[in-house]
Amino acid sequence: MPVQIAIEKEHSSRRILFGYYAAFTLLLISFLFTFYTNSKLNSHAKGVEQTNITVRLLQGLFAEVRNAESAFQGFLIIQDNDFLKPYHGSRFVVDSIMSELYSLIGAGHLQRSRLDTISGLLVERYDAFDAGLRSFYNFEASDSIVKNIRKGNEITGLLREQITALIMTEKTLLRERSVKLNMYSKSVLPVNLFTFALAILLAFYALITFQREKEKAVVANRARIEKENQLKQKVEELGKANEELVRLRRMEKFTATGRMARIIAHEVRNPLSNIQLAIHQLKDELITNDSNAAFLADIINRSCEKINQLVTELLNATRIQEMQFSPASVNTLLDESLSAAADRVQLQHIKVIRDYAPGTGQINADKEKLKIAFLNIIVNAIEAMTTDEGVLMLKTESKNGKCVVTISDNGAGIDNESLSQLFEPYFSKKPGGSGLGLANTQAIILTHKGNIEVESQPGKGTTFIISLDWADDKF
């Protein structure tokens, strides 16, 4: 399943990457085409404007020449110098127009040679005007003046032809540029529409891809959460099964120990009874008057009674005991057990910390037996701690539907080897300890259908964790 999810993620990433590359490529093509179209539009628009200006300048140029002719002819007829003002002004205007025309029509252009011809004709035309004025001022014969006028008119005719030809050429260029300008102008709209449609398509693609990936992510997340929940549930089930297995093994071990204890008790008590009967018989018949023999007989009898008592304690510590169950507050039972050990607590100056859950419910318990179990643990904790430094913590809480009692100390702790034998009968490392206290405690807890666990590390103290059913649960 993880491999399949990884493959789907890789395919999804490739689709998104392909979409980004496709979008970038199409937008780049659209941008380049738009840039090219706009460049052409600007170029042809500039050419159209240049042609229009050229045509207007040529028309103005010829108009200035005609104005100069009119002023010259008016002066000859009226002989008034005021008529020569437009003539003199036209020269400056003509030079300015020619300079602007040369700047518009660059070097190497086909029109440049024709413009040079016009420039030469203009020079000749104004030379003819000047020659006519000199003939007039020198009072030359009218034939000479008429000759200059005719020559000027011929030059004007040639000038008109060249200017007209140049204007026609420029108008032809204008039509060509207008057609191209119109063509590129019309192409702008499709490009814009294409770009707009492309943007919409890419937006839809992005939206659809995002939605699909979101849905896949939601499905994958749900599957992951479901798998996590299943795994968590299985872990919890395994944990419960392991706890149950530990409890069953502990119960099995307890039962086996009890069975062995009963066998041993049976095998020991029979010869023990015979020994006691024999001692009584010997004491009555043979050693009545012998004080030393009577003393030895008493020793044998007391030893038999001691052995019988140990066998009885062993049986009590390794059998399911009869209980008298009734609802009880676990907090109250802990306090009463602690009160029974109050003298020990005071003598060793032990600090007691109670951390009881508020509103803790009741459990079904044999109160006296359960107090004995708690007291055994408390006494062991007190004995494991150093005077004036000991801290005993009693804690109750509701956990996983169970009443959980925790009794902790900061004593010497227990090593792993001893920890595995802690509840075995007669196992004890305390001087003079019988080794039956914790065995009896385990028997009481197991009889309550509870569970007892121990956590400890040398030098870090010991914690007993007891789990019991609430009063609503059936035994």
C-alpha positions in Angstrom: 0.0 0.0 0.0 2.8 2.6 0.8 4.4 1.7 -2.6 1.2 2.3 -4.4 0.7 5.7 -2.6 4.2 6.7 -3.5 3.6 5.8 -7.2 0.4 7.8 -7.2 2.1 10.8 -5.7 4.9 10.5 -8.3 2.3 10.4 -11.1 0.4 13.3 -9.6 3.6 15.3 -9.4 4.4 14.6 -13.0 0.9 15.7 -14.1 1.2 18.9 -12.2 4.7 19.5 -13.5 3.5 18.8 -17.1 0.7 21.3 -16.6 3.1 23.9 -15.4 5.5 23.3 -18.3 2.6 23.3 -20.8 1.2 26.5 -19.3 4.6 28.2 -19.3 5.3 27.1 -22.9 1.9 28.3 -24.2 2.1 31.6 -22.4 5.7 32.1 -23.7 4.5 31.5 -27.3 1.6 33.8 -26.8 3.8 36.5 -25.3 6.4 36.2 -28.1 3.7 36.3 -30.7 2.0 39.3 -29.0 5.4 41.0 -28.7 6.1 40.4 -32.4 2.7 41.7 -33.5 3.0 44.8 -31.4 6.5 45.4 -32.7 5.2 45.1 -36.3 2.3 47.4 -35.5 4.5 50.0 -34.1 6.9 49.7 -37.0 4.1 50.1 -39.6 2.3 52.7 -37.7 5.5 54.7 -37.6 6.0 54.1 -41.3 2.4 55.3 -42.0 3.0 58.4 -39.9 6.3 59.0 -41.7 4.7 58.7 -45.1 1.9 61.1 -44.2 4.4 63.6 -42.9 6.5 63.2 -46.1 3.5 63.8 -48.3 2.4 66.9 -46.4 6.0 68.2 -46.5 6.2 67.7 -50.3 2.9 69.4 -50.8 4.0 72.2 -48.6 7.3 72.4 -50.5 5.6 72.8 -53.8 3.2 75.3 -52.3 6.1 77.5 -51.1 7.6 77.4 -54.6 4.3 78.5 -56.1 4.0 81.3 -53.5 7.5 82.4 -54.4 6.5 82.5 -58.1 3.3 84.5 -57.3 5.3 87.0 -55.2 7.9 87.3 -58.0 5.3 87.8 -60.8 3.4 90.3 -58.6 6.5 92.3 -58.0 7.2 92.4 -61.7 3.7 93.7 -62.4 3.2 96.1 -59.5 6.9 96.8 -58.9 6.3 96.9 -55.1 9.0 95.5 -52.9 6.4 94.3 -50.4 5.5 91.5 -52.9 9.0 90.1 -52.4 8.6 89.3 -48.7 6.8 86.0 -49.3 9.5 85.2 -51.9 12.4 85.8 -49.4 10.5 84.0 -46.6 9.9 80.9 -48.9 13.6 80.3 -49.2 14.0 79.7 -45.4 10.8 77.6 -45.4 12.0 75.5 -48.4 15.4 74.9 -46.7 13.7 73.8 -43.5 11.3 71.4 -45.4 14.2 69.9 -47.3 16.2 69.3 -44.2 13.2 67.5 -42.6 12.6 65.5 -45.7 16.2 64.3 -45.7 15.9 63.2 -42.1 12.7 61.3 -42.9 14.0 59.6 -46.0 17.2 58.0 -44.8 20.4 57.2 -46.8 20.2 54.3 -49.2 16.4 54.7 -49.6 15.1 54.5 -53.2 13.4 57.9 -52.7 16.7 59.5 -51.8 17.9 60.0 -55.4 14.6 61.6 -56.4 14.8 63.9 -53.4 18.3 64.9 -54.5 16.9 65.7 -58.0 14.2 67.9 -56.3 16.9 69.7 -54.3 18.8 70.4 -57.4 15.7 71.7 -59.2 14.9 74.0 -56.3 18.4 75.5 -56.5 17.9 76.1 -60.2 14.4 77.6 -59.7 15.6 80.1 -57.1 18.6 80.9 -59.3 16.2 81.7 -62.1 14.2 83.9 -59.7 17.4 85.7 -58.7 18.5 86.1 -62.4 15.1 87.6 -63.3 15.3 90.1 -60.4 18.9 91.1 -61.5 17.6 91.6 -65.1 14.8 93.8 -63.7 17.0 95.8 -61.5 19.6 96.2 -64.3 16.9 97.4 -66.6 17.7 94.8 -69.1 15.5 94.1 -72.1 12.2 92.6 -71.5 13.2 89.6 -73.7 15.8 88.7 -71.1 13.3 88.8 -68.3 10.7 86.8 -70.2 13.4 84.3 -71.0 14.2 83.9 -67.3 10.5 83.6 -66.5 10.1 80.8 -69.1 13.1 79.0 -67.9 11.8 79.2 -64.3 8.4 77.9 -65.4 10.1 74.9 -67.1 12.0 74.2 -63.9 8.8 74.5 -61.9 7.2 72.0 -64.3 10.0 69.6 -63.7 9.8 70.2 -60.0 6.1 69.5 -60.1 6.7 66.2 -61.9 9.4 65.1 -59.4 7.4 66.1 -56.4 4.2 64.5 -57.8 6.2 61.3 -58.6 7.6 61.3 -55.1 4.2 61.9 -53.6 2.8 59.0 -55.6 5.5 56.7 -54.5 5.0 57.7 -50.9 1.2 57.2 -51.3 1.9 53.7 -52.7 4.1 53.0 -49.6 1.3 54.4 -47.5 -1.2 52.0 -49.0 1.1 49.1 -48.5 1.9 50.1 -44.9 -1.8 50.7 -44.2 -2.7 47.2 -45.5 0.0 45.6 -43.3 -1.0 47.8 -40.4 -4.6 46.7 -40.8 -3.5 43.1 -41.1 -1.5 43.2 -37.9 -4.2 45.2 -36.2 -6.7 42.5 -37.0 -4.3 39.8 -35.7 -4.1 41.5 -32.3 -7.7 40.6 -31.5 -7.3 36.8 -32.2 -4.0 36.9 -30.2 -5.8 38.5 -27.3 -8.7 36.1 -27.5 -6.3 33.2 -27.8 -4.4 34.4 -24.7 -7.6 35.0 -22.8 -8.9 31.5 -23.8 -5.6 30.0 -22.9 -5.7 31.7 -19.5 -9.2 30.3 -18.9 -8.1 26.8 -20.0 -5.1 26.9 -17.7 -7.2 28.2 -14.8 -9.7 25.4 -15.4 -6.8 22.9 -15.7 -5.2 24.2 -12.5 -8.6 24.2 -10.7 -9.4 20.6 -11.9 -5.9 19.4 -11.1 -6.0 21.0 -7.7 -9.5 19.6 -6.9 -8.4 16.1 -8.0 -5.3 16.2 -6.0 -7.2 17.6 -3.0 -9.7 14.7 -3.3 -6.9 12.2 -3.6 -5.2 13.8 -0.7 -8.4 13.6 1.3 -8.9 9.9 0.3 -5.2 9.1 1.1 -5.5 11.0 4.4 -8.6 9.0 5.3 -6.9 5.8 4.4 -3.9 6.8 6.4 -6.1 7.7 9.4 -8.0 4.5 9.0 -4.8 2.5 8.9 -3.4 4.3 11.9 -6.7 3.7 13.8 -6.5 0.0 12.8 -2.9 -0.2 13.8 -3.6 1.6 17.0 -6.6 -0.7 17.7 -4.4 -3.7 17.0 -1.7 -2.4 19.3 -4.2 -1.8 22.0 -5.6 -5.3 21.4 -2.1 -6.7 21.6 -1.4 -4.7 24.7 -4.6 -6.0 26.3 -3.8 -9.5 25.2 -0.3 -9.2 26.5 -1.7 -7.9 29.8 -4.1 -10.8 29.9 -1.4 -13.3 29.1 0.8 -11.9 31.9 -2.1 -12.1 34.3 -2.9 -15.7 33.2 0.7 -16.7 33.5 0.9 -15.1 36.9 -2.3 -16.9 37.9 -1.0 -20.1 36.4 2.2 -19.7 38.3 0.2 -18.9 41.5 -2.0 -21.9 41.0 1.0 -24.2 40.3 2.7 -22.8 43.4 -0.4 -23.4 45.5 -0.8 -26.9 44.2 2.9 -27.7 45.0 2.4 -26.0 48.4 -0.6 -28.3 49.2 1.3 -31.3 48.1 4.3 -30.4 50.3 1.9 -29.5 53.2 0.3 -32.9 52.9 3.6 -34.7 52.7 5.0 -32.7 55.6 2.0 -32.7 57.9 1.5 -36.5 58.0 5.0 -37.4 59.3 4.9 -34.3 61.4 1.7 -35.5 63.1 3.3 -38.9 63.7 6.4 -37.2 65.2 4.2 -35.1 67.6 2.2 -38.2 68.6 5.4 -40.2 69.2 6.9 -37.4 71.3 3.8 -37.2 73.4 3.9 -41.0 73.9 7.5 -41.0 74.8 7.1 -38.0 77.1 4.3 -39.8 79.0 5.9 -43.2 79.3 9.7 -42.8 79.3 11.0 -39.4 80.1 8.6 -38.2 82.9 11.3 -38.2 85.5 14.1 -37.2 83.2 14.1 -33.3 83.0 16.8 -33.2 80.2 14.8 -35.6 78.0 11.6 -33.7 78.8 13.4 -30.5 77.7 14.5 -32.1 74.4 11.0 -33.4 73.9 9.6 -29.9 74.3 12.1 -28.6 71.7 11.0 -31.2 69.2 7.3 -30.4 69.9 7.8 -26.7 69.5 9.7 -27.2 66.3 6.9 -29.4 65.0 4.4 -26.7 65.8 6.6 -24.1 64.1 6.8 -26.2 61.0 3.1 -26.7 61.0 2.6 -22.9 61.3 4.9 -22.3 58.3 3.0 -24.8 56.3 -0.3 -23.1 57.2 1.1 -19.7 56.2 2.4 -21.2 52.9 -1.0 -22.5 52.2 -2.7 -19.2 53.0 -0.2 -17.4 50.7 -0.7 -19.7 47.7 -4.4 -20.3 47.6 -7.5 -18.5 46.4 -8.9 -17.2 49.7 -12.5 -16.9 50.7 -13.6 -13.2 50.4 -16.4 -11.2 51.8 -17.0 -8.6 49.1 -18.8 -5.3 49.7 -18.6 -1.8 48.1 -15.7 0.2 49.4 -13.8 3.5 48.7 -10.3 2.7 47.6 -9.1 6.1 48.9 -10.5 5.2 52.4 -8.9 1.7 52.3 -5.5 3.3 51.5 -5.9 5.8 54.3 -6.7 3.1 56.8 -3.8 1.0 55.6 -1.5 4.0 55.9 -2.8 4.6 59.5 -1.8 1.0 60.4 1.7 1.9 59.4 1.7 5.4 61.0 4.2 4.5 63.7 6.8 3.3 61.1 6.1 6.5 59.1 6.7 8.7 62.1 9.8 6.9 63.3 11.6 7.1 59.9 10.2 10.6 59.2 8.7 9.5 55.9 7.0 12.2 53.8 3.6 11.0 52.5 2.1 12.4 49.3 -1.5 11.6 48.5 -2.7 12.1 45.0 -6.3 10.7 45.0 -8.5 11.3 42.0 -11.5 13.4 43.0 -14.9 11.7 43.1 -13.3 8.3 42.8 -16.0 5.6 42.8 -16.2 2.4 44.8 -14.8 -1.0 44.3 -16.1 -4.4 45.3 -13.6 -5.7 47.9 -13.0 -7.6 51.0 -11.9 -4.6 53.0 -9.8 -6.3 55.6 -8.0 -8.5 53.1 -7.3 -5.6 50.7 -6.0 -3.4 53.5 -3.6 -6.2 54.4 -2.4 -6.2 50.8 -1.9 -2.5 50.7 -0.2 -2.5 54.2 2.3 -5.2 53.0 3.3 -2.9 50.1 3.5 0.2 52.3 5.6 -1.6 54.9 8.0 -2.9 52.3 8.3 0.7 50.8 9.0 2.2 54.3 11.7 -0.4 55.0 13.3 0.2 51.6 13.7 4.0 52.2 16.3 6.0 54.1 15.3 7.7 57.4 14.5 11.5 56.9 14.8 11.2 53.1 11.9 8.8 52.3 9.0 9.9 50.1 5.9 7.7 49.9 3.3 8.5 47.2 -0.2 7.0 47.1 -2.1 7.7 43.9 -5.5 6.6 42.6 -7.0 7.2 39.2 -9.5 5.8 36.7 -7.7 4.4 33.6 -9.1 2.2 30.8 -12.2 1.5 32.8 -10.2 0.2 35.8 -9.4 1.6 39.3 -5.7 2.0 39.3 -3.8 2.3 42.6 -0.1 3.3 42.5 2.2 3.1 45.5 5.7 4.5 44.9 8.8 5.0 47.0 12.2 6.5 46.5 14.0 3.7 48.2 16.9 1.4 47.2 15.0 -0.2 44.4 15.1 -3.8 43.2 17.4 -5.5 40.6 16.0 -7.4 37.7 16.8 -10.8 39.0 15.0 -10.1 42.3 12.2 -8.4 40.5 11.3 -11.6 38.6 11.1 -13.6 41.9 9.4 -10.9 44.0 6.0 -12.7 44.5 7.5 -16.2 45.0 6.9 -17.7 48.5 9.9 -17.5 50.9 11.8 -15.2 48.6 13.1 -12.3 50.6 16.4 -10.3 50.9 15.4 -8.6 54.1 17.1 -10.0 57.2 14.5 -12.1 59.1 11.9 -11.7 56.3 9.6 -14.7 55.7 9.1 -14.0 52.0 5.3 -14.5 52.3 4.1 -10.9 52.6 4.1 -10.1 48.9 3.0 -13.6 48.0 0.0 -13.1 50.2 -0.5 -9.7 48.7 -0.6 -11.2 45.2 -3.0 -13.9 46.3 -5.4 -11.2 47.7 -5.2 -9.1 44.5 -5.7 -12.1 42.2 -8.6 -13.2 44.3 -10.1 -9.7 43.7 -9.6 -10.5 40.0 -7.2 -7.7 39.9 -3.7 -7.3 38.6 -0.4 -6.2 40.3 2.7 -5.0 38.5 6.1 -3.8 39.8 8.4 -1.2 38.2 11.8 -0.7 39.8 15.4 0.3 39.2 18.2 0.1 41.7 18.8 3.4 43.4 15.6 4.9 41.9 12.8 3.4 44.0 10.0 1.0 43.4 6.4 1.4 42.1 3.6 -1.0 42.6 0.7 -0.7 40.2 -2.6 -2.4 41.2 -5.6 -2.6 38.9 -9.0 -3.4 40.2 -12.6 -3.5 38.9 -15.1 -0.9 39.8 -18.1 -1.9 41.9 -20.4 -2.0 38.8 -18.3 -4.9 37.4 -19.2 -8.4 38.3 -16.8 -10.9 39.9 
